[in-house]
């Protein structure tokens, strides 16, 4: 294990200078190797930074990308039900549904045959007509799969 006491005052000053210029932990490790022939591990470099009380400068973070506008559901005028190849954990079968107004969600039937529907939009409630069509398509899809 490498210790700060093994460094000369010149090496300690160089480390402080590099840290103030914005060097990262990896940069310090690399520069110690290149400039002074001191090959130490990343963990030893971390301990060295702590022992010397060096303050590493964080690189300025780029401005956050503009938030994408919320996806607006595209009304299709019909209900579309698909079944997953691999069911969700705890489900006998599961899949996705797109309602006539473009809203989507996940459906599942648990091991006891109880249905579940989790819309992607919070507080979304499909219309009665969409629910009836969803049930018809789901029944046909499950019968076709042989379950």
BABAFI-669818 format. One record per atom (N, C-alpha, C, CB): atom name; x, y, z. Coordinates in pm, 1 decimal. Atoms other than C-alpha are relative to their C-alpha. Glycine has a CB too. Example, Ala and Ser with C-alpha at 12.3 -4.5 7.8 and 13.67 -1.06 7.14 Angstrom:
<rs>
R,N,89.0,-119.0,0.0
R,CA,1230.0,-450.0,780.0
R,C,90.0,120.0,0.0
R,CB,-99.2,2.7,124.6
R,N,-82.0,-119.0,-6.0
R,CA,1367.0,-106.0,714.0
R,C,-77.0,109.0,73.0
R,CB,41.4,46.2,-141.5
</rs>
This chain:
<rs>
R,N,83.8,-116.9,0.0
R,CA,0.0,0.0,0.0
R,C,88.9,124.0,0.0
R,CB,-95.7,-0.6,121.1
R,N,-78.1,-121.1,16.3
R,CA,133.1,338.2,-100.8
R,C,-45.9,104.5,101.2
R,CB,-12.2,54.1,-143.8
R,N,32.4,-101.1,-100.2
R,CA,148.9,621.2,152.7
R,C,48.1,137.2,-46.4
R,CB,63.0,-36.1,136.2
R,N,-37.3,-137.4,34.7
R,CA,165.7,999.3,116.8
R,C,138.3,34.8,53.7
R,CB,-103.6,98.9,54.4
R,N,-131.5,-28.2,-57.6
R,CA,479.5,993.9,333.6
R,C,113.4,-43.7,-93.4
R,CB,14.0,-70.1,135.4
R,N,-101.0,45.1,93.8
R,CA,663.7,826.3,45.8
R,C,24.8,102.1,-111.3
R,CB,-41.2,-132.8,-59.8
R,N,-15.3,-102.9,102.4
R,CA,625.7,1138.6,-172.5
R,C,95.0,109.4,45.8
R,CB,-135.3,60.1,-35.8
R,N,-84.0,-116.1,-30.5
R,CA,873.9,1421.4,-193.0
R,C,-89.4,123.4,-1.4
R,CB,118.9,14.4,-102.9
R,N,77.3,-124.6,0.2
R,CA,761.5,1781.2,-146.2
R,C,-30.0,43.3,-143.6
R,CB,76.5,112.0,75.1
R,N,22.3,-33.2,141.4
R,CA,801.3,1830.4,-523.2
R,C,-117.3,-80.5,-55.6
R,CB,127.9,-27.0,-83.5
R,N,108.5,85.0,48.2
R,CA,570.4,1535.8,-595.1
R,C,-134.5,40.7,60.8
R,CB,29.7,-146.5,32.1
R,N,122.6,-44.0,-67.6
R,CA,313.6,1655.7,-338.9
R,C,-50.1,129.8,-61.3
R,CB,24.4,18.3,151.4
R,N,37.4,-127.0,61.8
R,CA,318.5,2004.2,-491.2
R,C,-56.7,-22.2,-139.3
R,CB,120.6,94.1,-6.6
R,N,48.7,30.0,134.4
R,CA,272.8,1858.7,-839.6
R,C,-141.2,-58.3,6.1
R,CB,95.3,-97.9,-71.6
R,N,133.8,57.1,-16.3
R,CA,-25.7,1654.8,-722.7
R,C,-102.9,108.8,31.4
R,CB,0.4,-106.0,111.4
R,N,90.7,-110.0,-35.6
R,CA,-182.8,1965.1,-567.2
R,C,-29.4,86.8,-121.2
R,CB,60.1,85.7,112.8
R,N,16.8,-82.4,119.1
R,CA,-126.9,2162.5,-886.6
R,C,-91.6,-69.2,-100.6
R,CB,136.2,30.5,-63.9
R,N,82.1,74.0,95.8
R,CA,-276.2,1890.3,-1107.1
R,C,-146.2,-5.0,44.8
R,CB,54.6,-142.4,-18.1
R,N,136.4,6.5,-53.2
R,CA,-577.7,1857.3,-880.0
R,C,-70.8,134.4,-17.9
R,CB,1.8,-40.2,149.4
R,N,61.6,-132.1,14.5
R,CA,-639.0,2233.5,-889.1
R,C,-29.0,34.1,-145.7
R,CB,89.9,106.5,60.4
R,N,22.6,-22.8,143.7
R,CA,-617.9,2226.0,-1269.2
R,C,-114.7,-85.3,-54.5
R,CB,127.9,-29.9,-78.6
R,N,115.2,78.4,43.2
R,CA,-907.9,1979.3,-1280.2
R,C,29.4,-143.9,-34.5
R,CB,-60.8,63.9,-115.9
R,N,-34.4,139.2,28.9
R,CA,-729.3,1644.9,-1299.7
R,C,-94.9,-93.9,74.2
R,CB,146.7,-29.3,39.2
R,N,82.1,102.5,-63.8
R,CA,-938.7,1337.8,-1226.0
R,C,91.0,-97.1,74.0
R,CB,-87.7,-74.9,-104.5
R,N,-77.8,100.0,-72.1
R,CA,-831.7,1048.0,-1008.4
R,C,87.7,-78.7,-96.3
R,CB,-92.4,-94.8,77.7
R,N,-75.7,76.3,100.7
R,CA,-725.4,855.4,-1319.1
R,C,114.7,83.5,-57.5
R,CB,-93.6,-46.5,-114.0
R,N,-105.6,-89.1,50.2
R,CA,-530.7,1158.9,-1445.0
R,C,116.7,4.7,98.4
R,CB,-55.5,142.6,-24.1
R,N,-105.9,-5.0,-101.8
R,CA,-338.6,1180.6,-1116.4
R,C,80.5,-129.3,-0.8
R,CB,-60.0,24.5,140.3
R,N,-66.8,129.6,2.4
R,CA,-260.0,809.8,-1127.1
R,C,92.9,-10.3,-120.7
R,CB,-103.4,-113.7,-2.3
R,N,-78.2,6.3,123.3
R,CA,-139.6,833.6,-1487.2
R,C,120.3,93.9,6.2
R,CB,-87.9,34.9,-120.7
R,N,-108.8,-97.7,-3.4
R,CA,69.1,1148.2,-1428.8
R,C,108.2,-38.7,100.3
R,CB,-54.5,137.9,33.9
R,N,-101.0,48.8,-94.3
R,CA,239.5,998.9,-1123.8
R,C,89.8,-103.4,-68.2
R,CB,-67.4,-61.3,125.8
R,N,-75.8,103.6,70.5
R,CA,343.0,706.7,-1343.2
R,C,90.7,61.8,-105.7
R,CB,-95.2,-101.8,-65.0
R,N,-75.5,-59.1,110.5
R,CA,452.0,919.5,-1640.3
R,C,109.4,95.1,48.3
R,CB,-94.2,73.9,-92.8
R,N,-94.2,-104.3,-40.7
R,CA,623.3,1206.7,-1457.0
R,C,99.2,-43.9,107.3
R,CB,-75.7,118.3,49.5
R,N,-87.3,35.8,-111.7
R,CA,766.7,1035.3,-1149.2
R,C,31.6,-149.7,7.3
R,CB,-63.3,43.8,129.1
R,N,-26.9,143.6,-0.5
R,CA,768.4,664.8,-1232.0
R,C,-62.4,-71.3,118.3
R,CB,147.9,-24.2,-0.3
R,N,65.8,61.7,-114.6
R,CA,535.0,589.4,-942.2
R,C,-128.2,-67.0,-49.9
R,CB,-30.8,105.8,112.4
R,N,117.0,75.1,44.1
R,CA,292.2,315.5,-1042.5
R,C,-80.6,-46.6,119.3
R,CB,41.2,-119.5,-86.0
R,N,85.6,38.6,-112.0
R,CA,9.4,290.1,-792.1
R,C,-140.4,-32.9,-52.2
R,CB,-6.0,113.4,107.1
R,N,134.8,39.3,38.8
R,CA,-338.7,146.4,-800.8
R,C,-95.4,118.4,12.9
R,CB,-48.8,-118.2,85.7
R,N,102.4,-104.1,-8.7
R,CA,-652.6,352.5,-837.5
R,C,-39.1,22.0,146.2
R,CB,-124.8,-38.0,-84.8
R,N,37.5,-11.7,-141.8
R,CA,-742.8,277.3,-473.1
R,C,109.1,72.9,77.6
R,CB,-25.2,-139.8,62.0
R,N,-109.2,-71.6,-67.0
R,CA,-398.1,392.3,-358.4
R,C,-4.4,149.0,-36.4
R,CB,137.8,-61.3,-38.9
R,N,11.3,-139.7,42.4
R,CA,-447.8,711.8,-560.3
R,C,-110.9,68.5,78.7
R,CB,-27.6,9.8,-152.4
R,N,111.5,-54.7,-78.6
R,CA,-779.7,764.4,-385.8
R,C,42.0,29.9,143.2
R,CB,-117.8,-97.5,0.0
R,N,-46.7,-18.3,-137.4
R,CA,-620.3,718.8,-45.1
R,C,100.6,114.8,8.0
R,CB,63.2,-130.0,53.3
R,N,-98.9,-106.9,6.3
R,CA,-338.1,952.1,-144.8
R,C,-68.9,136.7,-4.8
R,CB,91.3,-18.4,-122.8
R,N,75.7,-125.0,10.8
R,CA,-586.6,1224.1,-241.0
R,C,-61.0,34.9,135.5
R,CB,-111.0,-11.5,-108.4
R,N,58.4,-23.7,-132.8
R,CA,-759.6,1183.0,96.5
R,C,107.1,40.1,101.1
R,CB,-73.9,-125.5,49.1
R,N,-108.5,-29.6,-94.1
R,CA,-430.9,1180.0,290.5
R,C,53.8,141.9,-17.7
R,CB,113.3,-100.5,-17.5
R,N,-55.8,-133.3,27.7
R,CA,-311.2,1499.0,120.0
R,C,-106.3,109.0,8.7
R,CB,64.9,2.6,-138.4
R,N,108.6,-97.4,-9.0
R,CA,-651.5,1666.4,151.7
R,C,-21.2,76.8,-129.3
R,CB,27.2,96.9,111.6
R,N,16.0,-66.1,129.4
R,CA,-665.4,1742.1,-219.0
R,C,-147.7,11.9,-34.7
R,CB,75.1,-77.0,-110.6
R,N,135.9,-22.8,46.7
R,CA,-985.5,1887.7,-358.8
R,C,0.1,-14.6,-151.5
R,CB,-53.1,140.7,43.7
R,N,8.7,18.4,144.2
R,CA,-1055.0,1748.8,-703.7
R,C,-111.8,87.4,-53.8
R,CB,-23.6,-149.0,-36.5
R,N,97.8,-89.1,61.9
R,CA,-1236.3,1993.2,-928.5
R,C,-89.5,-81.9,-91.1
R,CB,69.7,114.6,-78.9
R,N,92.7,69.3,89.2
R,CA,-1548.0,1856.9,-1090.1
R,C,-8.6,76.9,-130.4
R,CB,-140.6,-14.9,64.9
R,N,15.7,-64.2,130.6
R,CA,-1571.4,1922.8,-1458.7
R,C,-140.9,57.2,-8.1
R,CB,26.7,-100.9,-117.3
R,N,134.3,-55.5,11.1
R,CA,-1861.2,2154.6,-1536.4
R,C,-87.8,-93.2,-81.2
R,CB,3.6,139.7,-63.8
R,N,91.9,89.3,67.9
R,CA,-2158.9,1946.7,-1629.9
R,C,-67.0,74.0,-114.0
R,CB,-104.7,-56.2,97.6
R,N,69.3,-66.6,111.0
R,CA,-2306.9,2020.2,-1969.4
R,C,-145.3,23.9,39.8
R,CB,8.2,-85.1,-131.4
R,N,137.3,-31.5,-33.9
R,CA,-2643.8,2183.1,-1948.9
R,C,-88.4,-117.5,-38.4
R,CB,-46.2,129.5,-70.2
R,N,90.8,112.0,24.6
R,CA,-2917.5,1928.1,-1926.2
R,C,-70.6,20.6,-133.3
R,CB,-103.4,-14.3,115.0
R,N,68.4,-7.6,128.9
R,CA,-3064.0,1849.3,-2261.2
R,C,-143.9,41.3,24.3
R,CB,6.8,-135.8,-76.2
R,N,137.3,-44.1,-15.5
R,CA,-3396.2,2010.6,-2314.2
R,C,-89.3,-122.5,11.5
R,CB,-43.7,90.1,-118.3
R,N,90.0,112.4,-22.2
R,CA,-3662.9,1781.2,-2182.6
R,C,-87.3,-20.6,-122.6
R,CB,-86.8,23.0,125.2
R,N,83.9,30.9,113.7
R,CA,-3844.4,1604.5,-2457.7
R,C,-144.4,24.0,38.0
R,CB,21.4,-144.8,-47.4
R,N,141.2,-18.4,-32.0
R,CA,-4204.8,1702.2,-2479.0
R,C,-65.4,-135.8,22.2
R,CB,-72.7,77.9,-112.6
R,N,68.2,125.4,-29.3
R,CA,-4435.6,1438.6,-2339.7
R,C,-61.2,-56.3,-127.3
R,CB,-108.1,20.2,107.8
R,N,55.7,63.9,118.8
R,CA,-4538.6,1189.7,-2600.6
R,C,-151.7,9.9,5.4
R,CB,45.6,-148.5,-10.7
R,N,145.0,-13.0,9.8
R,CA,-4888.4,1263.8,-2708.4
R,C,-52.5,-126.2,-65.3
R,CB,-42.0,127.9,-80.8
R,N,54.3,121.1,61.1
R,CA,-5088.4,947.3,-2768.5
R,C,-64.0,30.7,-135.0
R,CB,-102.5,-65.3,93.2
R,N,55.5,-16.1,133.4
R,CA,-5185.9,904.4,-3130.3
R,C,-124.5,-88.1,-10.5
R,CB,105.2,-36.5,-110.4
R,N,121.1,80.7,11.1
R,CA,-5548.1,796.7,-3165.0
R,C,3.4,-86.8,-125.6
R,CB,-124.1,90.1,-1.2
R,N,1.7,91.9,113.5
R,CA,-5575.8,489.6,-3386.0
R,C,-142.0,-40.3,-36.8
R,CB,82.8,-124.1,31.1
R,N,137.9,36.6,26.4
R,CA,-5947.2,434.3,-3356.7
R,C,-31.0,-145.5,26.4
R,CB,-33.6,31.9,-139.7
R,N,25.2,141.0,-30.3
R,CA,-5903.3,70.9,-3258.1
R,C,88.3,-44.4,115.2
R,CB,24.7,-88.6,-124.2
R,N,-75.0,58.0,-110.9
R,CA,-5778.4,-142.8,-2971.9
R,C,91.8,-107.4,-57.5
R,CB,-95.8,-59.3,110.1
R,N,-96.5,98.7,45.9
R,CA,-5464.3,-352.1,-3027.6
R,C,60.9,-68.2,122.1
R,CB,110.5,65.7,-88.9
R,N,-50.6,77.4,-113.7
R,CA,-5361.9,-631.0,-2787.4
R,C,108.1,-94.2,-49.6
R,CB,-114.6,-79.3,70.4
R,N,-107.6,93.5,33.2
R,CA,-5030.7,-822.1,-2799.1
R,C,36.9,-79.8,124.4
R,CB,124.2,75.2,-56.2
R,N,-40.8,85.7,-110.9
R,CA,-4893.3,-1105.4,-2584.2
R,C,152.4,-9.2,0.9
R,CB,-64.9,-142.1,-11.4
R,N,-144.5,13.5,-15.4
R,CA,-4537.4,-1120.4,-2449.2
R,C,42.1,-145.0,-22.1
R,CB,44.6,48.3,139.6
R,N,-54.7,134.9,13.7
R,CA,-4319.0,-1419.3,-2536.9
R,C,33.2,-56.7,136.9
R,CB,125.3,0.4,-89.9
R,N,-28.9,38.3,-138.0
R,CA,-4206.2,-1428.2,-2174.0
R,C,-89.4,82.6,90.8
R,CB,151.4,20.8,35.3
R,N,93.1,-70.1,-88.3
R,CA,-4467.0,-1341.7,-1911.9
R,C,74.6,73.9,110.1
R,CB,-100.3,-98.3,61.2
R,N,-55.5,-74.6,-112.4
R,CA,-4397.5,-1087.3,-1640.8
R,C,9.6,-90.9,121.7
R,CB,-86.2,124.6,31.6
R,N,-10.3,82.0,-121.4
R,CA,-4284.9,-1234.1,-1305.5
R,C,-133.8,-1.2,75.2
R,CB,113.1,53.2,92.2
R,N,124.7,14.8,-73.3
R,CA,-4587.1,-1368.1,-1117.9
R,C,-122.2,-8.0,-89.1
R,CB,-15.8,112.8,94.6
R,N,113.0,2.8,92.2
R,CA,-4804.4,-1373.5,-1430.2
R,C,-0.5,-130.6,-78.2
R,CB,4.9,120.3,-96.0
R,N,14.3,115.5,86.9
R,CA,-4937.7,-1666.6,-1624.8
R,C,26.7,42.9,-144.2
R,CB,-141.2,-63.3,14.3
R,N,-24.5,-63.7,129.5
R,CA,-4947.1,-1448.0,-1938.7
R,C,-4.8,150.6,20.2
R,CB,-104.7,-46.0,-107.7
R,N,1.3,-146.2,-6.9
R,CA,-4888.6,-1079.5,-2001.8
R,C,23.0,55.6,-139.7
R,CB,108.0,53.1,99.4
R,N,-21.5,-63.5,129.2
R,CA,-4864.9,-830.7,-2284.0
R,C,-26.2,148.9,6.9
R,CB,-88.2,-63.4,-105.5
R,N,24.1,-143.5,9.1
R,CA,-4934.7,-477.4,-2403.1
R,C,-130.2,24.7,-72.7
R,CB,116.2,71.5,-71.3
R,N,123.1,-39.2,65.6
R,CA,-5248.6,-299.1,-2511.8
R,C,11.3,146.0,-40.9
R,CB,-122.6,-23.2,92.1
R,N,12.3,-137.9,45.5
R,CA,-5301.4,16.7,-2715.5
R,C,-149.0,23.8,-22.1
R,CB,84.9,27.5,-132.0
R,N,142.1,-30.3,11.0
R,CA,-5645.9,169.4,-2678.1
R,C,-25.9,93.2,-117.6
R,CB,-51.9,62.6,130.0
R,N,37.2,-76.1,120.1
R,CA,-5835.1,357.1,-2948.9
R,C,44.9,145.2,5.2
R,CB,-149.5,-5.0,-19.6
R,N,-44.8,-139.0,-10.8
R,CA,-5726.5,695.8,-2811.9
R,C,152.2,12.8,2.2
R,CB,-57.9,63.0,124.8
R,N,-145.9,-2.7,6.6
R,CA,-5357.3,600.2,-2836.5
R,C,68.6,-28.8,132.1
R,CB,44.9,132.1,-49.7
R,N,-59.0,32.6,-130.3
R,CA,-5303.5,534.4,-2465.5
R,C,41.1,-146.2,1.5
R,CB,-99.5,29.8,115.8
R,N,-51.6,136.1,-5.7
R,CA,-5100.5,222.6,-2387.5
R,C,8.5,-47.7,143.6
R,CB,137.1,-8.7,-67.0
R,N,-13.9,56.0,-133.2
R,CA,-5058.4,-10.7,-2095.2
R,C,45.3,-144.4,-6.8
R,CB,-131.0,10.5,76.2
R,N,-42.1,138.9,-14.5
R,CA,-4949.4,-350.9,-1970.0
R,C,-116.2,-76.2,62.3
R,CB,130.6,-12.5,87.3
R,N,102.1,85.2,-59.3
R,CA,-5195.7,-630.7,-1901.4
R,C,63.7,-130.4,44.2
R,CB,-115.6,-26.2,-99.4
R,N,-49.5,129.4,-44.9
R,CA,-5148.8,-960.4,-1721.0
R,C,-114.2,-81.6,57.6
R,CB,111.9,17.0,104.0
R,N,86.5,92.5,-72.4
R,CA,-5332.5,-1264.9,-1590.8
R,C,90.0,-72.3,98.0
R,CB,-75.4,-100.8,-96.7
R,N,-85.8,64.7,-98.4
R,CA,-5191.2,-1396.4,-1264.1
R,C,-26.6,-150.8,2.7
R,CB,-22.4,61.3,139.7
R,N,8.2,145.9,-7.9
R,CA,-5156.9,-1762.9,-1165.9
R,C,-140.4,-48.9,33.0
R,CB,97.2,-51.6,103.6
R,N,137.1,37.1,-35.0
R,CA,-5516.7,-1761.7,-1037.5
R,C,-100.8,46.4,-105.2
R,CB,-36.7,58.5,135.5
R,N,88.1,-44.6,107.0
R,CA,-5656.1,-1615.4,-1360.3
R,C,-57.8,138.7,20.2
R,CB,-110.5,-96.1,-15.6
R,N,49.3,-135.4,-24.8
R,CA,-5712.9,-1267.9,-1216.0
R,C,67.8,96.9,-96.2
R,CB,25.3,42.3,147.3
R,N,-58.7,-95.3,95.7
R,CA,-5667.2,-991.7,-1474.6
R,C,56.1,123.2,70.2
R,CB,-104.7,42.7,-103.4
R,N,-56.9,-125.1,-47.3
R,CA,-5457.3,-682.3,-1422.1
R,C,31.4,89.4,-118.5
R,CB,126.3,-25.2,84.2
R,N,-27.9,-96.6,106.0
R,CA,-5419.5,-367.4,-1628.9
R,C,72.3,117.7,62.1
R,CB,-130.9,46.0,-72.3
R,N,-80.4,-110.8,-50.3
R,CA,-5149.3,-105.6,-1569.8
R,C,25.4,98.3,-113.4
R,CB,133.9,-50.9,60.3
R,N,-19.8,-97.8,107.3
R,CA,-5185.8,197.9,-1799.7
R,C,131.6,75.8,18.1
R,CB,-117.7,99.0,-4.6
R,N,-125.6,-74.0,-5.6
R,CA,-4867.3,387.4,-1887.3
R,C,-18.9,140.8,55.0
R,CB,62.5,6.6,-137.8
R,N,30.9,-132.9,-53.5
R,CA,-5033.9,719.4,-1799.9
R,C,-74.8,-15.5,131.4
R,CB,-83.7,83.6,-101.3
R,N,65.7,7.4,-130.1
R,CA,-5127.0,768.3,-1436.8
R,C,-144.0,48.6,-11.2
R,CB,76.9,82.9,104.8
R,N,142.1,-37.8,-7.0
R,CA,-5500.9,791.6,-1368.4
R,C,-74.7,-17.1,-131.2
R,CB,-12.1,142.4,44.4
R,N,71.3,20.7,127.0
R,CA,-5592.2,679.4,-1721.2
R,C,-107.4,-105.8,18.8
R,CB,98.2,-41.9,-113.2
R,N,111.6,94.9,-0.9
R,CA,-5926.6,504.2,-1758.0
R,C,-49.5,-16.1,-143.5
R,CB,-116.1,48.5,95.1
R,N,50.1,19.6,136.3
R,CA,-6014.9,347.2,-2093.9
R,C,-153.2,9.1,-2.8
R,CB,46.9,-136.9,-55.8
R,N,144.8,-8.4,15.1
R,CA,-6365.8,393.9,-2228.6
R,C,-60.2,-140.2,12.9
R,CB,-38.0,64.5,-136.8
R,N,70.1,127.8,-12.4
R,CA,-6624.6,120.4,-2176.4
R,C,10.1,-80.7,-129.4
R,CB,-147.4,23.2,36.4
R,N,-9.3,68.6,129.4
R,CA,-6617.7,39.6,-2549.8
R,C,138.4,-61.0,-19.3
R,CB,-31.3,97.3,-115.0
R,N,-136.3,51.7,12.7
R,CA,-6238.1,2.8,-2542.2
R,C,21.0,-120.8,90.5
R,CB,102.3,109.5,33.7
R,N,-14.4,113.2,-91.6
R,CA,-6257.4,-227.6,-2239.1
R,C,-66.6,-125.5,-56.2
R,CB,-60.0,34.4,137.0
R,N,69.5,114.4,59.0
R,CA,-6510.6,-451.4,-2412.5
R,C,81.4,-57.7,-115.8
R,CB,-140.8,41.1,-48.5
R,N,-82.3,45.4,112.8
R,CA,-6297.0,-466.3,-2726.8
R,C,128.8,-64.3,49.1
R,CB,32.4,117.3,-93.9
R,N,-121.0,56.4,-59.7
R,CA,-5984.7,-530.4,-2514.1
R,C,-27.7,-141.6,49.8
R,CB,50.9,89.4,115.9
R,N,34.2,132.4,-52.7
R,CA,-6157.8,-823.8,-2341.9
R,C,-22.7,-100.2,-112.3
R,CB,-124.5,8.4,88.1
R,N,24.1,89.1,113.7
R,CA,-6270.3,-970.9,-2675.0
R,C,132.5,-43.8,-62.4
R,CB,-88.8,69.5,-105.8
R,N,-128.5,31.7,63.8
R,CA,-5921.6,-948.1,-2826.5
R,C,87.1,-84.9,91.7
R,CB,74.4,129.0,-38.1
R,N,-79.9,76.2,-95.6
R,CA,-5757.9,-1080.0,-2509.8
R,C,-47.1,-144.7,4.5
R,CB,-7.8,63.3,140.1
R,N,55.8,135.5,-1.0
R,CA,-5990.8,-1381.2,-2500.1
R,C,44.1,-75.0,-126.3
R,CB,-155.6,4.5,9.7
R,N,-38.3,64.4,125.8
R,CA,-5919.2,-1456.4,-2867.5
R,C,150.2,-31.3,-2.1
R,CB,-37.3,89.9,-119.6
R,N,-145.0,18.3,-2.3
R,CA,-5542.2,-1413.1,-2817.5
R,C,40.0,-117.4,89.8
R,CB,68.7,128.4,47.7
R,N,-32.3,109.7,-94.3
R,CA,-5533.3,-1650.2,-2518.9
R,C,-47.0,-133.2,-56.0
R,CB,-65.2,24.9,139.0
R,N,49.1,123.9,60.3
R,CA,-5747.0,-1910.7,-2696.5
R,C,90.9,-43.8,-114.2
R,CB,-144.0,17.9,-50.8
R,N,-89.0,33.4,112.5
R,CA,-5521.8,-1893.3,-3003.5
R,C,134.3,-53.4,47.9
R,CB,22.3,122.7,-88.3
R,N,-129.8,44.7,-51.2
R,CA,-5213.7,-1946.8,-2784.0
R,C,-7.9,-138.6,62.7
R,CB,52.8,99.3,102.2
R,N,15.4,134.6,-54.3
R,CA,-5360.4,-2269.9,-2641.5
R,C,4.1,-6.9,151.4
R,CB,105.6,-87.7,-54.8
R,N,-1.5,1.8,-146.8
R,CA,-5362.9,-2166.3,-2275.2
R,C,-134.0,-31.2,57.8
R,CB,47.2,131.0,53.9
</rs>
